[in-house]
Amino acid sequence: SMEVEVALDEPLVPRTLVAGPQKKVKLTLVPSLNGSDPLAVIDVAKSADVLLCLLSGDGQEAAIDAAGEDAIRIMRSLGLPSVLAVTRTPEGAKGANVMKARSAAKKRATDALSKFVPAESYKVMAADTGVDFKQIVRHITDSSVSVPGWRQQRSHIIAEQAVYDDVSGSLLLTGYVRHKGLTAQQLIHVPGAGDFQIAKIEAAEEPVRLAKGSGGLDAVMGGVIAVSAPEEREPLVRENEVDPLDAEQTWPTEEELAEAEMANRNRRRLPKGTSEYQAAWIVDEAFSDDSEGDDDVGSGSEGDLRTGNGHQNGDARMDEGDRHEANWLMNDGGTDIDPDEFNKIDLSDDKELARTREEDAARRAREADDALYPDEFELHHGEAARRRLAKFRGLKSFRTSPWDPREDLPLDYAKVFAFENFRRAQKRAIELSNKVNRYNGPVGADVGAYVRITIPGVSQVAGRATVERVNAASGGLAPLLSVWGLLQHEVKMSVLNFSVRKEVGVTDPIANKEELLFVTGTRTYPAKPIYSTDEHGADKHKMERFLHDGRMAMATIYGPITYPPSPLLAFKRNPFDGSLRLVATGSLKSCNPDRVIIKKIVLTGFPVKTHRSKAIVRSMFFAPEDIRWFSPVELWTKLGRRGRIREPLGTHGLFKAIFDGPLSQQDTVCLSLYKRAFPKAWDDGRLCSA
């Protein structure tokens, strides 16, 4: 039997007990904390081997409330362990109606769980008498534990004690080794602190021991289990070393870059035919605005390369406008403020909240436009298309035209790692973790051992925060801290591709490169994914500007290498109250930097005059130079015609085109352009401490 006495006015805390008929099993009871905090639910789901659900047996109440349903959805997406539902018979049942009410309570609990959990994955039991509780304990101790696959292939420790040494900078964590053996050569991930090497693994004295004669690992008392020298440990290398002379290119020195920047800064644009004598009399400010604007449009600067799109100039103008508006609103002098405009300002609303609402409304409008007119792009009047779209190209066929995956890569791609054979690397890493304390395998702590691990090189801030977290968890004030042993290479950066789907009921738009909080089982970190289609067997994938309802998409980010199976939960933070909401779920598909994601834009025009298969098209371009520049690209119409540009007509962007059949004047002429898209660069400070 197992008896636990808890005062009602005390917080529930984790308790390790000896249970079972012969007292051969140790159970750690972990109470659930605030169900409205999804990260607390995830921390419980990561550590639980059995999920014990207490359901109401009263027919007047819902068996599972709204918070419970959200928690089960989150746990199901992360991977459910064994589920045991416990229900009680309503107190009003008496006499012969007791058994009937008992069966009805179990039936309601079964119906409530069947909406979220497969029938073969859970069991419903009653908890009315002492005999019922003994049967529950017997079921937990005798049944085999079933945990998700991503937990089975990694060593795992629930930190029960934590001590930080300020002098040596070492963090000591104590707990049971679970799922896989732990060696001193592998790396370990401490949530909230980062990835570290292991200096030593020692056997610690267990707080609760089994009965005498029960065997097990309780006989191991004290002593060093494994020690690793610095050269024996897996290197803590996150980024690849960048070779600036790679690909046989000449890379300028810092002095040359500074001189070039100074020369560009001092360059002056002068009218045609201006002599040096005349130029000496021209004031610099007369042409400074025009020169800066032309440089921004025509240059291929590093900033434009890093953003990966052609909207840098428009974004810069928008940012300048926002700053001007902010300065205008904060002007306290009163002389430059128009009284009529001032009366239009809503002083009752916070400016940041108002701006957030405007951005959300604009994002919803863009999502609606993308659904109605996918990939359509409009040039501003007078804008030079050959400069704005200089990085785009045309393709004869998106499906069959070649695209070199190593062409024009950003500098961030030189820092990530790639596998020659990803599946082979995963197989070797798992085989190495399975050889702990076996023939020709590394020496370490076996599963079930109660150990103390010494982690060197922990900063004072991270070490003290970890100690506070473990102490709070011991007092029932915070979730348990789960520490994970990493497989080989799982600290290195690469390009991760997740298969994701938007959650049912989520109406908020999820834009491309919008920051989300990714939970991948062992890690939790912020990411700005780019979405793309996932056609089977394709060598190119079209970028999606939004994550749409009911569609599977591929989310690509820079992140630490992870081996599948690995779940993904994507949370979006509410800008008003800071709460987190689950917006997408999925799983890891691959770690492949060579996956080509193509951003597609469609320029549209309208035929103003048609004659059989010939037409005059307007509104696609605004200059004859742009028409000649894009004339090799094939045209197509929304009614299925194919054609090409013949020649420009006039100086206002009209051109003649010919098609493969008669063209209707109600048709729309389109021209498709393509450019490769890359994920947003990672913030190493936020990623390392995740």
N, C-alpha and C positions, 0 to 999 in steps of 0.2 A: 504494500500500500504506500501511498504518498500523501502526506498532509502538509499543507502550507497555510500558515496563519498570517494574515495581513491586516493591519489596522486601516480602517476606512479613511482616516484623515491623513494617511501617509501616501506619498507617491509610489506607484508601482515601479519596482526595480528589477533588473534581470537577476534570476536566481538559478544556481546550478544545484541539482538534486540527484540523488540516487533512487532509481525507480525500478519497477519490475518485480515479478514474483520472487526471484532469487537475488534481487538487487544487483544485477550485473550491467545495468545501463545507466548512464549519466545523462540527464536531460537539463538543458538550459532553457528556462522559460523567459521569453522576451516579450514584455508587454508592448502593445501598439501605442504610439504617441498621437500627436495631433493628426487626425486623418485628413485634414484640409491641406496639409503641407505635402506635396507630392514627393519631395526629396526625402522626407522622413519615411514615407511609405516605401520608397525605393531602397533605403538603407536596411529596413526590416526585411524586405524581399530578398536582398542579396545574401543575408545571413541565415534565413530560415530554411530548415530541412523539412519541416511540417508546418503547414498553415492551419491553425486552429481557429475556425470561424464560430463565434457565438451568435446564434440567430434567435430572433424572437419567435416564440411559439404561439403568441396571442394573435387570433385571427383579426382583431381590430387594428393591429399595427402592421406596418410593412416589415417583412422578414429582414430586408437589407435596405437601409436608408440611402440617401443620395451620396453622402460621403463614402459609405461602404461600397457602393457601386463604382465610384471613381477609383477607389483604392484597388478593387479587384481588377478593373480594366488596366490599371498601371502595372499590377503584378502579372497579369496575363501577358501583356506585351513584353515584359522583362523575362518571363519564363516562370511558370508556376511550379512550386515543389508539390509534394503530396498534400492533399487538401482533406481536412477532417472537419465536418460541420457538426456542431453540438446545439441542440435545442431543448427547451424545457416545456413541460405541459403547463397550460394556464392554471393558475391557482383555483379558479372557480370550479374546476371539474371534480366531481365526487362520485363515489360508488362505482356503478357499472360503466359510467361515462368516462372514467379515467383512461381506460385503454383506447377508447374511441378518440378521445381528445389527444392522446399521445400519438396515435397513428396520423391524425389530421395535422398535428404540429410537424411531424417528420415529412409529411407530404408537402406542406407549404414550404418547408426549408428546401426540399428537393426541387420543387418548381422554381424557387427563387435562384438557386445556384445553377440550374440547367441553362439559364440564359447566358451565363458567362463561362462555365466550365464544362467540358465534356463529361458525360455520365460516368465513363469508366475512370475518371481522374479524381473522384471524390467519394466520400462515404459519409452518411448522415447517421448520427447516434443520438439517443436521448440521454439526458443528464438530470434525472429526478431523484434517484436514491444513491446510497453508497455503493451498491452493487454496480449501478450504471457507471459511476466514476472509475471503479476498478476495471471495468471492461474497456473504458476509454484509454486508461493508462496501459493496459495489456495490448490494446490495438496499436498504440504508438510505439511501444517497445518491441513488439514482435514483428511488425510490418517492415518491409524493406524500404529504405529511403530512396526517393526518386527526386533528383534535382536536375535543372537544365544542363544541357551539354556544355555550354560555355563555362559553367562553374566546375564541371568534372575534369577539365583538362588543365586547371591551374590550381596551385597551392593557395590556401586561404587561411588567414588567421583573424579571429575576432579579438581585438585588443582589450584585455581585461584590466591590465595595469600598464602605466606609462611613466617613465622617469626620464628627465632630460638633464644631462651633465653640462653645465655652462662652461666648464674649463676645457673639456675635450671636444665639445660640440657633438656628443653622441646621444642618440635617442634609444632607450631600452623599452621594448614592447614585449608583453607577456601574454600568451594565450595558447589555445590548442591548434595544432596543425590539422587542416582538414582537406579532404578530396585528393590531394597529391602531396608527395614528399617535398620538403624544402631544403635546398642546399645553400651553402655559404658563397657559392660562385655566381649564383643568379642574382638578378636585380629584383627590387621590391618596390611596389607602388603604395605610398601612404596618401590617401585622399586629403586634399587641402595642403599638403606639404610638397609632394613631388615624387620623383623616382630617385632611388638611392641604391648603393651597394650594401652588402652585408659583410660585416667584419667577423662576427662570431655568433654561433648558435649554442646555447647552453640549456641543459635540462633544469626545469624549475619544479619546486614542490607544489603539488596540486592542492587547491583549496578544499576540494571534496574528493574523497577516495572511495574506491569500491570496497565491498565487503571482503574479508579475508578469504583466501582460497579461490577467489573469482578469476584470478589471473589478470591478463591485460597488461597495460604499460605502466601501471602504478609502481612497479618495482624499480623503475628508473628514477633515481634520486640524485640530483646534483650532477656536476661534471660537465665538461665541454663536449658537445656532440660534433661540431665541425668548426674549423677556423680557416679563413682564406687570406692569403697574402694579396697585396694590391695587384701584382701581376697576374694572379690566378682568376681574378674576378672579371666578369663580363664588363667591357668598357662602357662607361656612361657617356656615349657619344650620341647626340641627338641630331645634329646636322652634318651633312657631308662637307668636306673641305672644297671650297670653290677654287678652281684653277682658272685664273683670268686669261691664260694663254691657250686654253683648250680650243679645239677646232681650228688650230692654225690661224688665229686672228691676232692682230696686234692691239694690245690694250694700252691706252694712254696712261701715263703716270699722273700722280696727283698734281704735280706742278703744271703739266700740260692741260689737265682739265681746268685748273684755276685760270690759266692764261686764256683758254678758249672761252670760259665764262666771262672773263673781264672784257675780252674782245667783243663778244656778243652784246654785252651791256653798253659798251661805248660805241657801238655801230650806229650810224645815222643814215636815215633814208632821206634822200634829197630829190628834188624834181629833176626830170630828165634834162640833160644838157647843162647842168649846173657846174661851173668851173670851181677850182679850189679857192680862188679869190672870192667868188660870190658865196661859197659855202661858209667862209669865215665870218660873214656878216649875218648868217641865219642863226636865230636863237634855237637852242636844242628843243625847248618846250613846244615849238611850233609843230614838230612832227613826232613828238614822243608817243602820243596816244595811238597814232596810226601804226607806228612801227611795232609797238607792243602787241597790238591786235593782230597784225600780220604774222608776227613771229609765233604767237600762240596758235594760229590757225594752221600754219604750214609746218611747224616743227614736229619732229618725232621724239619728243623729250622722254626722259625716264618716267616722269609722272604719268604721261599718257600711256606708256607701256605698262605701267603697274596697274592702272585702272582697267585696262583691257577693253575700253570702248572709245567711241568717237565723240563723247559728250563732254569732254573736259572743259571746253570753252564755255558751253552753255551752263555747266555747273558753276564755273568760276563767276560768270555774270550773275547767276542766281544768288550765290553766297554774298557777293558784293551788295546786291539789292537787299538781302536780309540784314546785313550789317547797317546799311543806310537806314532801313526801317527801324531797326532797334535804336540807333542813335537818335532818330527823329522822335520816337516815342519817349525816350528817356531825357529829352531836352527839358530842363527845368526853368530855363530863362523866360520862356513864353513869347519871345519876339518872333521866332521862326515858325511857330505853330499856327496853322490855320484854325480859327475857332470852329468853323463848320466841320472840318475833319476831326477835330478833337471831340466834338459831341458824338461822333459816330463810334468812338472807342467804348467798348464794354468794360468799364472799370470793375464790375463785380466779378469778372472772370480772370483767373490768373493767365498771364500772357503765355507761359509755357504750355499750360493745358490747352489754351486756344490754338496754339501752333500745332500741338499734337493732334488735335481734332481735325485741323485742316489737312495735315499730312495724311491722316487715316482716310479722310474723304477723298483726297486726291489718289491715294493708292487703290481704293475701291473703284474709282472711275477708270484708272488704268487697267485694272483687272477685267472690268466689263468690256473695255475697248479691245483688250487682247483676246477675249473670248469671241467677240464679233468680227474683229479684223486682225487675225493673227499675223504677227511679224511686220505689219505695215508701218512704214517710216515716212515721215514728211519733212522735206527740206524747207527751211525758212526762205522767204523771198529774198533773192539776191545772194544766197549762200552758195559758195563754190563747192559743188559736189565732189570734184576730183581732189579737193583738199580735206574736206570733212570725212569723206569715205575712202581715204587713201589706203587704209589697211584692209579694205574689203576686196574680194575678188569674185568673179563669176565662175560658175561650174556648168559644164554641159549636162551632167546628171549628178544629183546629190548622192545617189546610191552607188554609182559605178565609177565616178571620177576619182582619181587618186588624190590623197592628201598625206604628205610626209609627216608622221607624228613627231619628228625631231626638228622640225623647221620653225625658226623664229620663236624659240622658247624664252620665257622670262628668266631673270636671274634667280628667282626662287626655285626654279626647277633644277638648278645646279646644286642646291643644298639638300635635296631629298634623295632617298634611296629607292632603287628599283631592283626587282628580282628577275633573274634569268628564268627561273621556274618557281612560281609562288607556291604551288601545291607541294613541290618537293621540299622547299624550305619549311613549310608548315609541318610536314611529316617528320622531318629531322628534329625540329624543335620539340614536338610531342614525344618522339621516341627518347630524346635526351631527358625529358622530365619523368618518363616512366622508368628510367634506369637508376633512380635514387636508391642507394644501398643494395644494388644488385651487382651481378658479375660485370666487371669493367665499368661500372657506373660511378657517379660521384657519391661522396659520403654526405649524408644530411639527416634531417629529422624525419621520421616516419609519420604516417597519418595517425592521428590520435595522441601524439606526444605533446606534453605540456612543456613549452619551451620559452626561453627568453632570448630575443634576438637583439644584437647590438648593431645599430645603424650609424655609421660615421658621417661627418660632413653635413649635418643638419644645422641650418641657421637658427639663431636664437628665437626669432619670431615664429618660425614654423614649428620648432620644438616645443616651445611653451604653449602654442595654440593646440598642438596635438595632445599635450598632457591635460589641458583644460577640457578638451573634448572628451577624452577617455574618462576623466573624473566626473564630468556631467552625465555621461552615459551610465556610469556605475550608480549614480543617484537617481536615475530615471528621468533626468531632465533633458536628455539629448539622445538621438539614435546611436546605436552601436557603431563603432569604427571598424570597418572591415579592411584589412590590409591584404594585398594580393601579390603573390609571387609571379613575376613576369616571365613569359617564355622568351626564347632566344630572339633577338632583334626587335622586341616589342617596345623598345624605348626610342628607336630611330624614327625620323619623320619620313612620310611618304604621302602619296595622294590616295585617299580612301574613297571608295565608291559604295554608297549605301542605296539599297532598294527601299523606297519609302512610299507611303500612301497617306494622304490627308485624312485625319480622323473624322468620323461621321459626326455631324452637328457643329463643326467648326465653320463659322461664317466669316471670320476675319481673313482678309487676304494675306497670303504668305508669299512675299515677293522674292525674286532672285537676289541673292547676296544680302538678305535680311538676317540680322543676328538672331540666332536661336541658341538654346542651351541643349547640348547633345549629351545624352546618357548612354554609354555603350557598354554597360555591364560593369567593367572594372574601372572605367574612367568617367568623369563628368567635366566637360569643358565647353566654353563658348565657341561657336563656329558660324561662318557666313557661307553656307553652301550655295553652289550653283546647280540648278536643276536641268535635267536633260531627259530625252526619251531613251528607251531601252529596247531597241529592236534586236531580235535574236539574229546573230551572224553578221551584223552590220559593222563596218569599220569606222563609221562616222555617226555621231548622234547629235540631233538638233537641240539646242538650248531652249528651255522653257522659261519664260519671264515670270511665271507664277506657278505655284503648286496647285493644280486644279482639283476639284472634287471628283472622286470616282476614278482617277487615273493613277496608275503606278508610274513613278518617275525615279530617276537616279539622282541622288544628291552627292556631289563631289566636293571634298574639302581637303585641305592640308591637315594632317593629324598623325599621331603616333601609330606605327604599324600595329595592327591587330589581326589575329587569325580568326577566321570563322569556325564555328558559328558564334556570332556576336549580335545581340539585339541592339536596337536603336530606339530611343525615345527622345523626341524633339519637343522642347517646351518653349513657349513664347511668353515673355514677361509683359504684364500689363503696365503700360506707361503711367497709369493714373495711381494705382495702389501698390505696384511692384509684385503682385502675385503671379504665380506661374500657372500656365494652362497647357495641357498636353494637346498639341496640334497635329502631330504626325508620328507614325510608328513605322518600323521597318527592320532591316537586318543588313549586316555587312555582306557585300558581294565579292569585292576584290580590293587589292592594293596595287593599282596599276597607273603609273604616270603617263603611259602611252595611250590611254583612252582619249580619243579626239572628240571634243565637244565643239560644235560649230554654232556660232550665232548667225542667224539668218535675218535679213531685213528685205522688205519688198517695197520698191518705189512704184508708185501708181501714177497713171496719167489717163486722160480722157480724150477720145477721138472727137475732134471738132468737125471733121469732114471725112467722109468715107466714100470710096468708089471701088466696088467689088472687093478685092483683097488688099487694096491700098488705103492708107489713112494718114491724116495729119493729126499728131498727138500733142497735147499741151499739158502743163502743170506737173510734168515729171522733172524737168530741169529748167534752169533759168538763164543758161548761157550756152552759146554754141560750142565753146571749148569743152564743157562737160559732156555734151552730146557726142562729140568726136571721141572723148576719152572712154566712154562706156559703150561705144558702138559695137565692139566685138561680142558683147554679152547678148544672149538670146532673149527675146521678148516672149511673153505669153499672156493670155487673157483669161478672165474668170469663166468664160464660156468655152474654153478649150482650144483656142487657136494658138499657133506658134508663129513667130515672125522674127524680124530683125530690123535694126535701124538702117535707113538708107543714107540720109544726109540731114543736116540741120536746115531749118527754114527761118530766116530772119535772125534777129539778135535778142529775142525775148524767150528763148527756150523751146520754141516749136520745132518739130522734126517730122520728116516723112518716114513712114514705116510700111513694110510689106509683110503679108501674112500668108499662111498656107491655105486660106479659104476666105470666103466673103465675111466681112466684119460688120457686126451690128453697131450702130452708134450708141446704143445703151450699154455696150460692153465696157470693161475696164482693162486697160493695158498695164501690165506689170513687168517689172524687171527685178530679178532676185540677185542679191549679193551676199557673200558669206565671209566670215572671219572666225578664227579660232578663239574660244573663250577659255580663261583660266580662273581657278579659284582665287579668292582674296587671300593676301599674304597673312600669315598667322602672327599673333602677338605672343612672342615667346615668354614674356613675363606672366601672362594670364594662363598660358597653356602648361607651363612647367609646374605651376602650383595647383593645377586642377586635380 
